[in-house]
Amino acid sequence: MAKKSEDKIQIKLVKSLIGSSEKQRRVVKGLGLTKKDQVVEHASTPTILGMVNKVSHLLEIVK
């Protein structure tokens, strides 16, 4: 559980999903991102960090 503010990460979609695989699109959608330059905030859990790692070339971590 996220108890402190540093346990949260902000994720920004910086590249378009055009040309990406269906698997990558599902991961990005699972993170709650639908549009380019959209920012979402998630708890820094191993599940979320694994999803970010899978599509790291499309995302940026914003602090």
URCOR-V250976 format. One record per residue. PHI is phi in whole degrees, 0 to 359 (999 if undefined). D_FIRST is the distance of its C-alpha to the first C-alpha in whole Angstrom. Layout:
phi=PHI d_first=D_FIRST
phi=PHI d_first=D_FIRST
This chain:
phi=999 d_first=0
phi=275 d_first=4
phi=254 d_first=6
phi=246 d_first=9
phi=292 d_first=11
phi=285 d_first=12
phi=276 d_first=9
phi=252 d_first=10
phi=233 d_first=13
phi=254 d_first=16
phi=242 d_first=18
phi=238 d_first=22
phi=276 d_first=24
phi=255 d_first=27
phi=235 d_first=30
phi=288 d_first=31
phi=273 d_first=30
phi=296 d_first=34
phi=89 d_first=35
phi=275 d_first=32
phi=285 d_first=31
phi=297 d_first=30
phi=298 d_first=27
phi=293 d_first=26
phi=298 d_first=27
phi=293 d_first=24
phi=294 d_first=22
phi=296 d_first=22
phi=294 d_first=22
phi=296 d_first=19
phi=282 d_first=17
phi=92 d_first=19
phi=260 d_first=22
phi=235 d_first=25
phi=234 d_first=28
phi=298 d_first=28
phi=69 d_first=27
phi=280 d_first=24
phi=241 d_first=21
phi=233 d_first=18
phi=243 d_first=14
phi=227 d_first=11
phi=290 d_first=8
phi=276 d_first=9
phi=257 d_first=8
phi=303 d_first=11
phi=295 d_first=12
phi=294 d_first=13
phi=296 d_first=14
phi=293 d_first=17
phi=294 d_first=18
phi=297 d_first=18
phi=296 d_first=20
phi=294 d_first=22
phi=237 d_first=24
phi=298 d_first=24
phi=287 d_first=27
phi=256 d_first=26
phi=245 d_first=23
phi=218 d_first=23
phi=271 d_first=20
phi=254 d_first=20
phi=250 d_first=19
